[in-house]
Amino acid sequence: MEWLSQSLQPYKGFVGQVASYLTILQFFSGAFICREIQKKGSCKDISSVPFVGGVMIGLAFLKYGMMLKDEAMLTVNVFAIVLNVIYCIFYYIYATDKWNEFLKPLSVNIAIVAVLWGYCEWEDPELIEFRYGFIVTILMLLLLGNPLIGLKGMIEKKDASQIPFVLTLMGTLVTFSWLLYAIILMNNFMLVQNVIGFILCGVQLALIFIYPGQGKPPPINKKKKN
């Protein structure tokens, strides 16, 4: 790993910039889901988790940025929160069952954020930075892997169309770019989280191509008996 890090050192600035730009672009991928919702005229078969989860993760990392006093992290996450709030409003407008499709998952995510922010006030200041960062990383990975909850059903139906393609593609590119940056920095914490994130996104991307939603068996034509 060290030899790879040394080989990539001359490209450190470039890789960091690309990773940052891709992360910002990833925030706009929710617009494609909104466009799909608008075309369908409803939120049927489209989960609100990417949006409400995006708000939760944004607020969680915003607190982490405040803890580290990192202006770049604060700016990026304020931007992410604003965009995901807009997506949430859009989703709510088109939701048929507003409680189950949107308000219930939103309530759960707000509760999680409240617990996290409360934990920050309770934990030992010398331990909070690492422990909170670890907790938020786990939540981020759970959000990335959320579409895989229905993996068994996707394989049985040969249909992975419920996985948002643009969001997954951007997630794959973002985690890979930050993985390269982690290798350059030799940052094990960043390395582990992006290896797991890249694998989760990569599996989902593979499922989209293997089961694009066109693998349903053709209808059986029953012959009428005379």
N, C-alpha and C positions, 0 to 999 in steps of 0.2 A: 504493500500500500504506500510505503514511504517513497519508493521510486516513482510511482504514479503522481504523487503529490508534487515531487520535485519537477517532474516533466511538465506539469500543468501550471507551475508557479508563474511563468511569464504571461499567462493568460488570466491571472487572478482578477484584474480589474474588469476585463471583458466579460468573464463568466459571471461575476457579481452583478454587472449592469444588465446582462441578458436575463438573469434570474429575477432581478427587481422588475424589469419591464414585463416579463411574462406573468409575474404575480399580479401586477396591476391589470393586465389584460384579462386575467382569469376572473377578476371581479365583474367584468362585463359579460361573461358567458351566461349569466342568469337571464340576460335579455333574450337569448335564443329560446329558453324555456318559456318565457313570457309570450314570445311570438307564437310558439306552438299552442299555448293555452288560448290565445286570441283566435287562432285559426280554427281550433276545435270548438270554441265558444264555451268551454268548461274546463275544470281541473281534473276530470276523470282520468284515472290511471297515472296522474302526475302528483308526486309527493311534494309537500310543502317543506320537507326536512332540509333541502339545500338552502332555502331562504331563511327559515327560522333558525336553523343551525348556523348559518352564516352570520346572523346577528349575534347569536350566543358566542361563537368563537371570536368575532370581532370585539365584543365587549370584554371577553376574557383576556385576549391579547392586549387590549387597550390598557387594562389594569397592569399587565405585565410591563408594558411600555412605560407607564407611570412609575412603576417600581424601579425600573432601570434608568429612568429619566432619558429615554431614547426618543428624540424628536422624530426620527424617520419612522420608527415603529408606531408612534402616536398618530402621525399623519396618515400612514397607510391604513391603519385600522379604523380611523374616523371615516375615511373614504369608503372602506368596505362596509361599515355599519350603515352609512347613508344609502348606499346603493342597495343593500339587502333590505332595508326598510321600505324602499320604493318597490322592490320586487314583492315584498310581503303584502303591501297595499294592493298591488295589481292582482296577486293571487287571491286575496280576500274578496275582491270585487267579483271574480269569476267562480269562486267556490260555491258549490250547491249546498253541501252540509258544512256550514261555516264552523261549527263547533268541532266536529271530528276531523275535518280536513285541515283546519288552520288554527282555531283558537286553543284547542286542547294541546297540540304539540308546542304552540307558542308559550302557553302557560308553563309547561314542563321546562322549557328552555330558560324562561325568565327565572324560574325557581332555582335552576342550576347556577345561573349567574349570581343570584342573590347569595346562595350558599358559598360560592367561590369568593366573592368580594368580602363576605363576612369572615371567611377563613383567613383572609389576608390580615384582618384586624386582630385575629386571635393568635396566629402562629408566631413563633420566635423569629424576630427580624433577621437573625443570623442564618436561619434555615429556610425562610420563606422563598427566597429567590429560586433555589434549586427545586424545592418541593412543588411550588406553584407551577414552575415551568414544566415539570414532569407531568403534573395533573392536566394542564392545558394541552400538552402534547398528546396525551392519551385521548382526550376529548376530540382533538382534531383528527386523529387517526380513526376513531369511531365514526366520525362524520364522513370521512373519506370512504370507509368501508361499509357504510349504511346500506347501499343498494344490494350488497351481497347477502343481506338477510333473506331475501327471496330466491337465493341461488337454486335450491332444490326445485322450486316451481318453474324457474327459467329453463332448467335442463329438461324437466318433464315435458314442458310445453314447447321446447325449442324456440323460445321467444325471450330475448333480453332487451326488447325495445323500451322497457320501462327505465332502463339506465340512460341518463341524459348524456348523449354523445359528446357535445361540445364541452360540457363541464368536465367530463371524464378525460377527454383529450388534453384539455388545458391542465388538469390536475397531474396528468402523466408528465407533461413537459415541464411544469413548475417543479415537481418533486425531483425530476431527473437533473434539472439545472442546479437546484440547491444541493443535490447529492454531490455533483461535481465540485461545487464551491466548498462543501464540507470536507471533501478529500483534500482540496488545496490547503484548507486551514488546519487539517488533521484534527477536526473537532468531532470527537466520538459521539457526543450527545446529538448534534445536528446530523451526523452520519446515520445513526440508528433510526431516527425518526423519518428521515427521507428515504432510506432503504425500504422501510416498512410501507411508507406512503406510496412509493413508486410501484412496489409489488401489488398493493391493493388496487391502485389505478390501472396498472397493466393488466391484471386479471379481468377487471371490468371491461377494459377496452377489447380484450381478446373475446370475451363473451358476446360483445356487441357484433363483432365480425363473424363469430361462429353461429350465433343465433340471432340474426337481424330481424326476426319477426315474420319471416316468410317460410318458415319450416313447418307450418301447420299442415296436417294431412288433408288432402283434397276431400271434399264431401262425397259420400257414397251414394251413388244413384241407384235407388231401389226400383227394380223392374216391377211393373204392375202385373199381377196375375190375371189372366183372362178367365 
